[in-house]
Amino acid sequence: MNIELYNFQELEIISKKPFIFKEFTIHQDKTAMKVGTDGVLLGAWCSLENFPNTILDIGSGTGVISLMLAQRSDAILIDAVEVDDYAYEQSVENFEISDWGDRLYCYNSTFQEFYKQIAEEEQTYDLIVSNPPFYSDDFQTESDARNKARFTSSLSFNELIIGVSNILSQNGTFTTIIPFKEESSFISLADRNNLLLNKICRVRGNNTSEIKRSLLTFSFHKKEITIDSLIIENSRHQYTDDYIKLTKDFYFKM
């Protein structure tokens, strides 16, 4: 696979060539952020045990997470919202060429505008997922599209959580992936908006690396918190059994 796992920072494929999964293809020539490990982890780890009928993907990028959830579920509606014009076009293209185009829809909008409209119409989603922008550094890149995808100035964690809390169904779940260093503050923000932590999985690149990512699931209901961990590689390109089990339905080489 053409994904850099060791540094676990950018986690994106630089190539503009299509990324071919087992059951769908992702074209990524128009988007600033390519298919990466974070998105694949979220799409594979996200629980579907409640059999959601309606799903929302916030910040669809290439559409990879939405497509993974379409492959994994029988949800009748999977919506995605994407603020960047080119990424929106890319998501729509990838949705249309997939086997699930009749239940995948993408909206070109900020999440802030989108959730207010959805809340006004009194609609909700049974499952909401997001691989949100999380860099809060003062510097920005020269690419507006990359800035929107990477930096919290385009969608802060607080705005994300407030929006989710307004359009998540009463028995729905919200799943996200964030840097491990942001875990505690993110959980506190969620709690203040009545979103309670149910599951957590902390991710390392390899046995000796630091924890880099936290996969989190929230709902409006208090439950015993399930805590897991995941290591991606034993050595360079030698993947752990747990990672293979998680992603084998998607990657050809797993």
C-alpha positions, 0 to 999 in steps of 0.5 A: 500500500502507498500509505506512510504509516510510520510518521503518522502526521500527514497520513496522505497519499501524495499521488493523484492516481486513483486509489483502488479499494476492493469494492470501490475506487477513489479518484483524488486528483481534485482534492487537496487532502488525499486518501489517508490512514485516519479516514480509513481507520474511522471508516473501518472502526466506526460501529454500525451495531445500531443499524443506522438508517441515516448517516452523515459524514462531515467533511467528506474530502474524497468521500472515502469514509462515506463509501466505506460505510455504504459498503459496510451498512444497509443505511438507506441514506448517507449524506456528506457535507463538504465546504471545498468546491473541488473536494465536493466535486470529487466526492460526488464523482466517487459516489456516482461511479460506486455501486451505492450512488442511489443512497449517497449524497453530498452537499457543498456547504459549511457544516455550520450552515448545513446543521442549522438548516437540518435542525430547522427542518427537524431532521436527525441522523442515526450515525454521524462521523467526522475526520475533522480538521485539527491543526491549530498552529498559527501558520497556514499553507499557501493552499486555501483548500488544504487550510480548510481541510487541515486547520480548525479555523475552518471548523473548530471542535466546539462548532463541530460538537455543537452542530452534532448535538443538534442533529444527532438522533436521540439513540444515535452515535457520533464517531470521530478521530482526533489527535491523542493530545486533544482527547481530554479537551474534546471529551470535555467539550462533548460532555458539556453538550450532552454527548457522552463518551461510550468507546475509545481506541488509541492508535500507535503507528508501531510498538515503540511509537507514541499514541498518535490518534484517538478514535472516539464514539459518543451518544446521549446515553451513559454507558460503560466506556469501552477502551481499546488500543490498536497498533498498525505495524510490527515493522515497516509494512508488516501489519499487525493482525488487529490492523489487518482484521480491521481493514481487510475488507477494503485493502487488496493487500490485506 
